[in-house]
Amino acid sequence: MSCDHCVRAIAKAVGALPGIAGVSVDLKAGTVTVEYDPARSPLDKIKSEIEDQGYDVVA
């Protein structure tokens, strides 16, 4: 992630998934924090959505 566009793209894509209560993207730290219901959007689905936006998920 390198700009505010990246932050908005990830927040919008992940936030649109079912069961997402909140998304926080920290550009400086290069992290994404997600409050979610794993029964509605499992972690693999969230990671996949971030990768679909063109970003790597390392953890």
CHARMM-style PDB file with segment names, atoms N, HN, CA, C and O in Angstrom:
ATOM      1  N   MET     1       0.850  -1.168   0.000  1.00  0.00      PROA
ATOM      2  CA  MET     1       0.000   0.000   0.000  1.00  0.00      PROA
ATOM      3  C   MET     1       0.893   1.227   0.000  1.00  0.00      PROA
ATOM      4  O   MET     1       1.877   1.310   0.735  1.00  0.00      PROA
ATOM      5  N   SER     2       0.523   2.164  -0.837  1.00  0.00      PROA
ATOM      6  HN  SER     2      -0.277   2.096  -1.434  1.00  0.00      PROA
ATOM      7  CA  SER     2       1.388   3.330  -0.948  1.00  0.00      PROA
ATOM      8  C   SER     2       0.667   4.671  -0.939  1.00  0.00      PROA
ATOM      9  O   SER     2       1.317   5.717  -0.946  1.00  0.00      PROA
ATOM     10  N   CYS     3      -0.675   4.662  -0.924  1.00  0.00      PROA
ATOM     11  HN  CYS     3      -1.203   3.812  -0.918  1.00  0.00      PROA
ATOM     12  CA  CYS     3      -1.376   5.946  -0.990  1.00  0.00      PROA
ATOM     13  C   CYS     3      -2.785   5.823  -0.409  1.00  0.00      PROA
ATOM     14  O   CYS     3      -3.238   4.738  -0.043  1.00  0.00      PROA
ATOM     15  N   ASP     4      -3.458   6.965  -0.337  1.00  0.00      PROA
ATOM     16  HN  ASP     4      -3.090   7.847  -0.634  1.00  0.00      PROA
ATOM     17  CA  ASP     4      -4.822   6.972   0.194  1.00  0.00      PROA
ATOM     18  C   ASP     4      -5.775   6.166  -0.686  1.00  0.00      PROA
ATOM     19  O   ASP     4      -6.749   5.598  -0.192  1.00  0.00      PROA
ATOM     20  N   HSD     5      -5.496   6.115  -1.982  1.00  0.00      PROA
ATOM     21  HN  HSD     5      -4.705   6.576  -2.383  1.00  0.00      PROA
ATOM     22  CA  HSD     5      -6.335   5.305  -2.871  1.00  0.00      PROA
ATOM     23  C   HSD     5      -6.300   3.844  -2.435  1.00  0.00      PROA
ATOM     24  O   HSD     5      -7.330   3.171  -2.429  1.00  0.00      PROA
ATOM     25  N   CYS     6      -5.115   3.353  -2.072  1.00  0.00      PROA
ATOM     26  HN  CYS     6      -4.278   3.899  -2.078  1.00  0.00      PROA
ATOM     27  CA  CYS     6      -4.966   1.971  -1.603  1.00  0.00      PROA
ATOM     28  C   CYS     6      -5.818   1.740  -0.356  1.00  0.00      PROA
ATOM     29  O   CYS     6      -6.515   0.732  -0.249  1.00  0.00      PROA
ATOM     30  N   VAL     7      -5.756   2.663   0.562  1.00  0.00      PROA
ATOM     31  HN  VAL     7      -5.189   3.482   0.475  1.00  0.00      PROA
ATOM     32  CA  VAL     7      -6.528   2.572   1.804  1.00  0.00      PROA
ATOM     33  C   VAL     7      -8.012   2.491   1.485  1.00  0.00      PROA
ATOM     34  O   VAL     7      -8.716   1.629   2.012  1.00  0.00      PROA
ATOM     35  N   ARG     8      -8.487   3.377   0.633  1.00  0.00      PROA
ATOM     36  HN  ARG     8      -7.915   4.077   0.205  1.00  0.00      PROA
ATOM     37  CA  ARG     8      -9.922   3.395   0.289  1.00  0.00      PROA
ATOM     38  C   ARG     8     -10.339   2.131  -0.446  1.00  0.00      PROA
ATOM     39  O   ARG     8     -11.416   1.593  -0.191  1.00  0.00      PROA
ATOM     40  N   ALA     9      -9.491   1.648  -1.362  1.00  0.00      PROA
ATOM     41  HN  ALA     9      -8.616   2.084  -1.569  1.00  0.00      PROA
ATOM     42  CA  ALA     9      -9.826   0.450  -2.138  1.00  0.00      PROA
ATOM     43  C   ALA     9      -9.978  -0.764  -1.233  1.00  0.00      PROA
ATOM     44  O   ALA     9     -10.927  -1.535  -1.379  1.00  0.00      PROA
ATOM     45  N   ILE    10      -9.057  -0.934  -0.309  1.00  0.00      PROA
ATOM     46  HN  ILE    10      -8.287  -0.307  -0.191  1.00  0.00      PROA
ATOM     47  CA  ILE    10      -9.126  -2.079   0.604  1.00  0.00      PROA
ATOM     48  C   ILE    10     -10.315  -1.933   1.554  1.00  0.00      PROA
ATOM     49  O   ILE    10     -11.073  -2.883   1.750  1.00  0.00      PROA
ATOM     50  N   ALA    11     -10.478  -0.766   2.134  1.00  0.00      PROA
ATOM     51  HN  ALA    11      -9.863   0.006   1.975  1.00  0.00      PROA
ATOM     52  CA  ALA    11     -11.583  -0.549   3.078  1.00  0.00      PROA
ATOM     53  C   ALA    11     -12.936  -0.778   2.403  1.00  0.00      PROA
ATOM     54  O   ALA    11     -13.831  -1.381   2.995  1.00  0.00      PROA
ATOM     55  N   LYS    12     -13.082  -0.305   1.185  1.00  0.00      PROA
ATOM     56  HN  LYS    12     -12.354   0.185   0.704  1.00  0.00      PROA
ATOM     57  CA  LYS    12     -14.350  -0.459   0.468  1.00  0.00      PROA
ATOM     58  C   LYS    12     -14.608  -1.925   0.122  1.00  0.00      PROA
ATOM     59  O   LYS    12     -15.713  -2.427   0.330  1.00  0.00      PROA
ATOM     60  N   ALA    13     -13.605  -2.604  -0.399  1.00  0.00      PROA
ATOM     61  HN  ALA    13     -12.708  -2.197  -0.568  1.00  0.00      PROA
ATOM     62  CA  ALA    13     -13.773  -4.001  -0.816  1.00  0.00      PROA
ATOM     63  C   ALA    13     -14.059  -4.911   0.375  1.00  0.00      PROA
ATOM     64  O   ALA    13     -14.991  -5.714   0.335  1.00  0.00      PROA
ATOM     65  N   VAL    14     -13.271  -4.790   1.419  1.00  0.00      PROA
ATOM     66  HN  VAL    14     -12.513  -4.138   1.452  1.00  0.00      PROA
ATOM     67  CA  VAL    14     -13.465  -5.641   2.597  1.00  0.00      PROA
ATOM     68  C   VAL    14     -14.752  -5.256   3.318  1.00  0.00      PROA
ATOM     69  O   VAL    14     -15.488  -6.123   3.789  1.00  0.00      PROA
ATOM     70  N   GLY    15     -15.019  -3.970   3.403  1.00  0.00      PROA
ATOM     71  HN  GLY    15     -14.422  -3.266   3.020  1.00  0.00      PROA
ATOM     72  CA  GLY    15     -16.229  -3.500   4.081  1.00  0.00      PROA
ATOM     73  C   GLY    15     -17.512  -3.955   3.417  1.00  0.00      PROA
ATOM     74  O   GLY    15     -18.560  -3.987   4.063  1.00  0.00      PROA
ATOM     75  N   ALA    16     -17.455  -4.306   2.145  1.00  0.00      PROA
ATOM     76  HN  ALA    16     -16.604  -4.279   1.620  1.00  0.00      PROA
ATOM     77  CA  ALA    16     -18.647  -4.751   1.417  1.00  0.00      PROA
ATOM     78  C   ALA    16     -18.971  -6.228   1.665  1.00  0.00      PROA
ATOM     79  O   ALA    16     -20.050  -6.696   1.300  1.00  0.00      PROA
ATOM     80  N   LEU    17     -18.050  -6.953   2.277  1.00  0.00      PROA
ATOM     81  HN  LEU    17     -17.174  -6.573   2.574  1.00  0.00      PROA
ATOM     82  CA  LEU    17     -18.302  -8.373   2.553  1.00  0.00      PROA
ATOM     83  C   LEU    17     -19.344  -8.516   3.652  1.00  0.00      PROA
ATOM     84  O   LEU    17     -19.461  -7.641   4.510  1.00  0.00      PROA
ATOM     85  N   PRO    18     -20.102  -9.607   3.638  1.00  0.00      PROA
ATOM     86  CA  PRO    18     -21.099  -9.808   4.688  1.00  0.00      PROA
ATOM     87  C   PRO    18     -20.428 -10.053   6.045  1.00  0.00      PROA
ATOM     88  O   PRO    18     -19.388 -10.706   6.129  1.00  0.00      PROA
ATOM     89  N   GLY    19     -21.040  -9.521   7.092  1.00  0.00      PROA
ATOM     90  HN  GLY    19     -21.885  -8.991   7.023  1.00  0.00      PROA
ATOM     91  CA  GLY    19     -20.549  -9.767   8.436  1.00  0.00      PROA
ATOM     92  C   GLY    19     -19.393  -8.895   8.874  1.00  0.00      PROA
ATOM     93  O   GLY    19     -18.818  -9.134   9.937  1.00  0.00      PROA
ATOM     94  N   ILE    20     -19.030  -7.885   8.084  1.00  0.00      PROA
ATOM     95  HN  ILE    20     -19.496  -7.691   7.221  1.00  0.00      PROA
ATOM     96  CA  ILE    20     -17.931  -6.992   8.439  1.00  0.00      PROA
ATOM     97  C   ILE    20     -18.494  -5.837   9.263  1.00  0.00      PROA
ATOM     98  O   ILE    20     -19.370  -5.100   8.812  1.00  0.00      PROA
ATOM     99  N   ALA    21     -17.967  -5.696  10.490  1.00  0.00      PROA
ATOM    100  HN  ALA    21     -17.255  -6.295  10.856  1.00  0.00      PROA
ATOM    101  CA  ALA    21     -18.433  -4.632  11.385  1.00  0.00      PROA
ATOM    102  C   ALA    21     -17.559  -3.385  11.276  1.00  0.00      PROA
ATOM    103  O   ALA    21     -18.019  -2.279  11.560  1.00  0.00      PROA
ATOM    104  N   GLY    22     -16.300  -3.556  10.865  1.00  0.00      PROA
ATOM    105  HN  GLY    22     -15.926  -4.454  10.634  1.00  0.00      PROA
ATOM    106  CA  GLY    22     -15.419  -2.410  10.735  1.00  0.00      PROA
ATOM    107  C   GLY    22     -14.109  -2.787  10.072  1.00  0.00      PROA
ATOM    108  O   GLY    22     -13.633  -3.916  10.197  1.00  0.00      PROA
ATOM    109  N   VAL    23     -13.536  -1.828   9.369  1.00  0.00      PROA
ATOM    110  HN  VAL    23     -13.923  -0.912   9.268  1.00  0.00      PROA
ATOM    111  CA  VAL    23     -12.249  -2.020   8.695  1.00  0.00      PROA
ATOM    112  C   VAL    23     -11.386  -0.795   8.980  1.00  0.00      PROA
ATOM    113  O   VAL    23     -11.820   0.342   8.794  1.00  0.00      PROA
ATOM    114  N   SER    24     -10.167  -1.040   9.432  1.00  0.00      PROA
ATOM    115  HN  SER    24      -9.815  -1.964   9.583  1.00  0.00      PROA
ATOM    116  CA  SER    24      -9.229   0.038   9.674  1.00  0.00      PROA
ATOM    117  C   SER    24      -7.943  -0.280   8.916  1.00  0.00      PROA
ATOM    118  O   SER    24      -7.322  -1.320   9.139  1.00  0.00      PROA
ATOM    119  N   VAL    25      -7.552   0.617   8.023  1.00  0.00      PROA
ATOM    120  HN  VAL    25      -8.057   1.461   7.841  1.00  0.00      PROA
ATOM    121  CA  VAL    25      -6.349   0.427   7.216  1.00  0.00      PROA
ATOM    122  C   VAL    25      -5.317   1.454   7.656  1.00  0.00      PROA
ATOM    123  O   VAL    25      -5.572   2.656   7.598  1.00  0.00      PROA
ATOM    124  N   ASP    26      -4.152   0.985   8.095  1.00  0.00      PROA
ATOM    125  HN  ASP    26      -3.945   0.008   8.142  1.00  0.00      PROA
ATOM    126  CA  ASP    26      -3.063   1.864   8.527  1.00  0.00      PROA
ATOM    127  C   ASP    26      -1.994   1.867   7.445  1.00  0.00      PROA
ATOM    128  O   ASP    26      -1.206   0.929   7.330  1.00  0.00      PROA
ATOM    129  N   LEU    27      -1.979   2.917   6.664  1.00  0.00      PROA
ATOM    130  HN  LEU    27      -2.620   3.679   6.757  1.00  0.00      PROA
ATOM    131  CA  LEU    27      -1.060   3.029   5.534  1.00  0.00      PROA
ATOM    132  C   LEU    27       0.395   3.000   5.996  1.00  0.00      PROA
ATOM    133  O   LEU    27       1.222   2.303   5.408  1.00  0.00      PROA
ATOM    134  N   LYS    28       0.701   3.745   7.032  1.00  0.00      PROA
ATOM    135  HN  LYS    28       0.029   4.311   7.509  1.00  0.00      PROA
ATOM    136  CA  LYS    28       2.076   3.842   7.514  1.00  0.00      PROA
ATOM    137  C   LYS    28       2.598   2.482   7.991  1.00  0.00      PROA
ATOM    138  O   LYS    28       3.736   2.116   7.697  1.00  0.00      PROA
ATOM    139  N   ALA    29       1.770   1.738   8.724  1.00  0.00      PROA
ATOM    140  HN  ALA    29       0.846   2.035   8.962  1.00  0.00      PROA
ATOM    141  CA  ALA    29       2.182   0.433   9.247  1.00  0.00      PROA
ATOM    142  C   ALA    29       1.995  -0.681   8.219  1.00  0.00      PROA
ATOM    143  O   ALA    29       2.572  -1.761   8.350  1.00  0.00      PROA
ATOM    144  N   GLY    30       1.186  -0.411   7.201  1.00  0.00      PROA
ATOM    145  HN  GLY    30       0.717   0.466   7.095  1.00  0.00      PROA
ATOM    146  CA  GLY    30       0.912  -1.423   6.185  1.00  0.00      PROA
ATOM    147  C   GLY    30       0.039  -2.544   6.701  1.00  0.00      PROA
ATOM    148  O   GLY    30       0.209  -3.703   6.323  1.00  0.00      PROA
ATOM    149  N   THR    31      -0.912  -2.188   7.581  1.00  0.00      PROA
ATOM    150  HN  THR    31      -1.049  -1.246   7.888  1.00  0.00      PROA
ATOM    151  CA  THR    31      -1.768  -3.208   8.186  1.00  0.00      PROA
ATOM    152  C   THR    31      -3.245  -2.914   7.952  1.00  0.00      PROA
ATOM    153  O   THR    31      -3.656  -1.782   7.700  1.00  0.00      PROA
ATOM    154  N   VAL    32      -4.020  -3.987   8.047  1.00  0.00      PROA
ATOM    155  HN  VAL    32      -3.687  -4.907   8.252  1.00  0.00      PROA
ATOM    156  CA  VAL    32      -5.473  -3.882   7.963  1.00  0.00      PROA
ATOM    157  C   VAL    32      -6.047  -4.620   9.172  1.00  0.00      PROA
ATOM    158  O   VAL    32      -5.709  -5.778   9.419  1.00  0.00      PROA
ATOM    159  N   THR    33      -6.908  -3.949   9.915  1.00  0.00      PROA
ATOM    160  HN  THR    33      -7.183  -3.009   9.714  1.00  0.00      PROA
ATOM    161  CA  THR    33      -7.583  -4.553  11.057  1.00  0.00      PROA
ATOM    162  C   THR    33      -9.065  -4.652  10.715  1.00  0.00      PROA
ATOM    163  O   THR    33      -9.681  -3.675  10.290  1.00  0.00      PROA
ATOM    164  N   VAL    34      -9.631  -5.846  10.906  1.00  0.00      PROA
ATOM    165  HN  VAL    34      -9.131  -6.640  11.252  1.00  0.00      PROA
ATOM    166  CA  VAL    34     -11.016  -6.073  10.520  1.00  0.00      PROA
ATOM    167  C   VAL    34     -11.793  -6.646  11.699  1.00  0.00      PROA
ATOM    168  O   VAL    34     -11.362  -7.618  12.320  1.00  0.00      PROA
ATOM    169  N   GLU    35     -12.937  -6.042  12.006  1.00  0.00      PROA
ATOM    170  HN  GLU    35     -13.286  -5.253  11.502  1.00  0.00      PROA
ATOM    171  CA  GLU    35     -13.884  -6.599  12.963  1.00  0.00      PROA
ATOM    172  C   GLU    35     -14.924  -7.337  12.130  1.00  0.00      PROA
ATOM    173  O   GLU    35     -15.583  -6.737  11.281  1.00  0.00      PROA
ATOM    174  N   TYR    36     -15.073  -8.650  12.372  1.00  0.00      PROA
ATOM    175  HN  TYR    36     -14.537  -9.138  13.061  1.00  0.00      PROA
ATOM    176  CA  TYR    36     -15.937  -9.420  11.487  1.00  0.00      PROA
ATOM    177  C   TYR    36     -16.550 -10.617  12.191  1.00  0.00      PROA
ATOM    178  O   TYR    36     -16.095 -11.046  13.252  1.00  0.00      PROA
ATOM    179  N   ASP    37     -17.589 -11.140  11.573  1.00  0.00      PROA
ATOM    180  HN  ASP    37     -17.959 -10.792  10.711  1.00  0.00      PROA
ATOM    181  CA  ASP    37     -18.249 -12.366  12.011  1.00  0.00      PROA
ATOM    182  C   ASP    37     -17.690 -13.491  11.148  1.00  0.00      PROA
ATOM    183  O   ASP    37     -18.015 -13.572   9.963  1.00  0.00      PROA
ATOM    184  N   PRO    38     -16.853 -14.364  11.718  1.00  0.00      PROA
ATOM    185  CA  PRO    38     -16.219 -15.410  10.911  1.00  0.00      PROA
ATOM    186  C   PRO    38     -17.207 -16.402  10.303  1.00  0.00      PROA
ATOM    187  O   PRO    38     -16.866 -17.105   9.351  1.00  0.00      PROA
ATOM    188  N   ALA    39     -18.406 -16.466  10.831  1.00  0.00      PROA
ATOM    189  HN  ALA    39     -18.682 -15.895  11.604  1.00  0.00      PROA
ATOM    190  CA  ALA    39     -19.423 -17.349  10.251  1.00  0.00      PROA
ATOM    191  C   ALA    39     -19.950 -16.785   8.932  1.00  0.00      PROA
ATOM    192  O   ALA    39     -20.421 -17.534   8.076  1.00  0.00      PROA
ATOM    193  N   ARG    40     -19.870 -15.468   8.773  1.00  0.00      PROA
ATOM    194  HN  ARG    40     -19.488 -14.860   9.469  1.00  0.00      PROA
ATOM    195  CA  ARG    40     -20.389 -14.841   7.552  1.00  0.00      PROA
ATOM    196  C   ARG    40     -19.285 -14.543   6.540  1.00  0.00      PROA
ATOM    197  O   ARG    40     -19.512 -14.644   5.334  1.00  0.00      PROA
ATOM    198  N   SER    41     -18.116 -14.185   7.007  1.00  0.00      PROA
ATOM    199  HN  SER    41     -17.932 -14.103   7.987  1.00  0.00      PROA
ATOM    200  CA  SER    41     -16.958 -13.937   6.141  1.00  0.00      PROA
ATOM    201  C   SER    41     -15.725 -14.517   6.819  1.00  0.00      PROA
ATOM    202  O   SER    41     -15.107 -13.857   7.654  1.00  0.00      PROA
ATOM    203  N   PRO    42     -15.366 -15.744   6.466  1.00  0.00      PROA
ATOM    204  CA  PRO    42     -14.172 -16.346   7.065  1.00  0.00      PROA
ATOM    205  C   PRO    42     -12.906 -15.570   6.687  1.00  0.00      PROA
ATOM    206  O   PRO    42     -12.875 -14.862   5.681  1.00  0.00      PROA
ATOM    207  N   LEU    43     -11.877 -15.715   7.502  1.00  0.00      PROA
ATOM    208  HN  LEU    43     -11.902 -16.290   8.319  1.00  0.00      PROA
ATOM    209  CA  LEU    43     -10.634 -14.992   7.294  1.00  0.00      PROA
ATOM    210  C   LEU    43     -10.075 -15.217   5.894  1.00  0.00      PROA
ATOM    211  O   LEU    43      -9.548 -14.285   5.288  1.00  0.00      PROA
ATOM    212  N   ASP    44     -10.181 -16.432   5.373  1.00  0.00      PROA
ATOM    213  HN  ASP    44     -10.609 -17.189   5.865  1.00  0.00      PROA
ATOM    214  CA  ASP    44      -9.683 -16.702   4.016  1.00  0.00      PROA
ATOM    215  C   ASP    44     -10.384 -15.840   2.975  1.00  0.00      PROA
ATOM    216  O   ASP    44      -9.759 -15.404   2.009  1.00  0.00      PROA
ATOM    217  N   LYS    45     -11.661 -15.595   3.161  1.00  0.00      PROA
ATOM    218  HN  LYS    45     -12.169 -15.950   3.945  1.00  0.00      PROA
ATOM    219  CA  LYS    45     -12.431 -14.753   2.229  1.00  0.00      PROA
ATOM    220  C   LYS    45     -11.943 -13.304   2.295  1.00  0.00      PROA
ATOM    221  O   LYS    45     -11.829 -12.631   1.271  1.00  0.00      PROA
ATOM    222  N   ILE    46     -11.658 -12.840   3.499  1.00  0.00      PROA
ATOM    223  HN  ILE    46     -11.750 -13.387   4.331  1.00  0.00      PROA
ATOM    224  CA  ILE    46     -11.168 -11.471   3.664  1.00  0.00      PROA
ATOM    225  C   ILE    46      -9.797 -11.333   3.009  1.00  0.00      PROA
ATOM    226  O   ILE    46      -9.545 -10.370   2.284  1.00  0.00      PROA
ATOM    227  N   LYS    47      -8.920 -12.286   3.263  1.00  0.00      PROA
ATOM    228  HN  LYS    47      -9.125 -13.067   3.852  1.00  0.00      PROA
ATOM    229  CA  LYS    47      -7.588 -12.261   2.640  1.00  0.00      PROA
ATOM    230  C   LYS    47      -7.706 -12.283   1.122  1.00  0.00      PROA
ATOM    231  O   LYS    47      -7.002 -11.548   0.430  1.00  0.00      PROA
ATOM    232  N   SER    48      -8.584 -13.114   0.613  1.00  0.00      PROA
ATOM    233  HN  SER    48      -9.157 -13.711   1.175  1.00  0.00      PROA
ATOM    234  CA  SER    48      -8.787 -13.221  -0.828  1.00  0.00      PROA
ATOM    235  C   SER    48      -9.265 -11.894  -1.419  1.00  0.00      PROA
ATOM    236  O   SER    48      -8.835 -11.501  -2.503  1.00  0.00      PROA
ATOM    237  N   GLU    49     -10.141 -11.219  -0.713  1.00  0.00      PROA
ATOM    238  HN  GLU    49     -10.490 -11.538   0.168  1.00  0.00      PROA
ATOM    239  CA  GLU    49     -10.669  -9.933  -1.189  1.00  0.00      PROA
ATOM    240  C   GLU    49      -9.549  -8.895  -1.270  1.00  0.00      PROA
ATOM    241  O   GLU    49      -9.505  -8.105  -2.213  1.00  0.00      PROA
ATOM    242  N   ILE    50      -8.650  -8.893  -0.292  1.00  0.00      PROA
ATOM    243  HN  ILE    50      -8.686  -9.535   0.474  1.00  0.00      PROA
ATOM    244  CA  ILE    50      -7.517  -7.964  -0.315  1.00  0.00      PROA
ATOM    245  C   ILE    50      -6.598  -8.297  -1.482  1.00  0.00      PROA
ATOM    246  O   ILE    50      -6.137  -7.400  -2.188  1.00  0.00      PROA
ATOM    247  N   GLU    51      -6.332  -9.580  -1.686  1.00  0.00      PROA
ATOM    248  HN  GLU    51      -6.706 -10.308  -1.112  1.00  0.00      PROA
ATOM    249  CA  GLU    51      -5.481  -9.997  -2.807  1.00  0.00      PROA
ATOM    250  C   GLU    51      -6.135  -9.668  -4.146  1.00  0.00      PROA
ATOM    251  O   GLU    51      -5.442  -9.315  -5.100  1.00  0.00      PROA
ATOM    252  N   ASP    52      -7.454  -9.780  -4.227  1.00  0.00      PROA
ATOM    253  HN  ASP    52      -8.017 -10.067  -3.452  1.00  0.00      PROA
ATOM    254  CA  ASP    52      -8.171  -9.435  -5.455  1.00  0.00      PROA
ATOM    255  C   ASP    52      -8.016  -7.950  -5.803  1.00  0.00      PROA
ATOM    256  O   ASP    52      -8.145  -7.565  -6.965  1.00  0.00      PROA
ATOM    257  N   GLN    53      -7.740  -7.122  -4.793  1.00  0.00      PROA
ATOM    258  HN  GLN    53      -7.635  -7.435  -3.849  1.00  0.00      PROA
ATOM    259  CA  GLN    53      -7.520  -5.696  -5.022  1.00  0.00      PROA
ATOM    260  C   GLN    53      -6.082  -5.415  -5.468  1.00  0.00      PROA
ATOM    261  O   GLN    53      -5.737  -4.277  -5.786  1.00  0.00      PROA
ATOM    262  N   GLY    54      -5.237  -6.470  -5.489  1.00  0.00      PROA
ATOM    263  HN  GLY    54      -5.518  -7.395  -5.231  1.00  0.00      PROA
ATOM    264  CA  GLY    54      -3.870  -6.322  -5.967  1.00  0.00      PROA
ATOM    265  C   GLY    54      -2.814  -6.204  -4.887  1.00  0.00      PROA
ATOM    266  O   GLY    54      -1.679  -5.817  -5.166  1.00  0.00      PROA
ATOM    267  N   TYR    55      -3.177  -6.537  -3.651  1.00  0.00      PROA
ATOM    268  HN  TYR    55      -4.098  -6.852  -3.424  1.00  0.00      PROA
ATOM    269  CA  TYR    55      -2.243  -6.412  -2.538  1.00  0.00      PROA
ATOM    270  C   TYR    55      -1.898  -7.782  -1.985  1.00  0.00      PROA
ATOM    271  O   TYR    55      -2.707  -8.709  -2.039  1.00  0.00      PROA
ATOM    272  N   ASP    56      -0.685  -7.900  -1.450  1.00  0.00      PROA
ATOM    273  HN  ASP    56      -0.029  -7.147  -1.406  1.00  0.00      PROA
ATOM    274  CA  ASP    56      -0.250  -9.149  -0.844  1.00  0.00      PROA
ATOM    275  C   ASP    56      -0.673  -9.197   0.622  1.00  0.00      PROA
ATOM    276  O   ASP    56      -0.656  -8.183   1.320  1.00  0.00      PROA
ATOM    277  N   VAL    57      -1.050 -10.378   1.070  1.00  0.00      PROA
ATOM    278  HN  VAL    57      -1.064 -11.201   0.503  1.00  0.00      PROA
ATOM    279  CA  VAL    57      -1.367 -10.611   2.473  1.00  0.00      PROA
ATOM    280  C   VAL    57      -0.269 -11.500   3.017  1.00  0.00      PROA
ATOM    281  O   VAL    57      -0.038 -12.589   2.491  1.00  0.00      PROA
ATOM    282  N   VAL    58       0.410 -11.056   4.059  1.00  0.00      PROA
ATOM    283  HN  VAL    58       0.222 -10.172   4.487  1.00  0.00      PROA
ATOM    284  CA  VAL    58       1.553 -11.805   4.580  1.00  0.00      PROA
ATOM    285  C   VAL    58       1.251 -12.536   5.881  1.00  0.00      PROA
ATOM    286  O   VAL    58       2.058 -13.364   6.304  1.00  0.00      PROA
ATOM    287  N   ALA    59       0.153 -12.273   6.516  1.00  0.00      PROA
ATOM    288  HN  ALA    59      -0.503 -11.600   6.173  1.00  0.00      PROA
ATOM    289  CA  ALA    59      -0.154 -12.985   7.769  1.00  0.00      PROA
ATOM    290  C   ALA    59      -1.590 -13.436   7.792  1.00  0.00      PROA
ATOM    291  OT1 ALA    59      -2.028 -14.051   8.764  1.00  0.00      PROA
TER     292      ALA     59
END
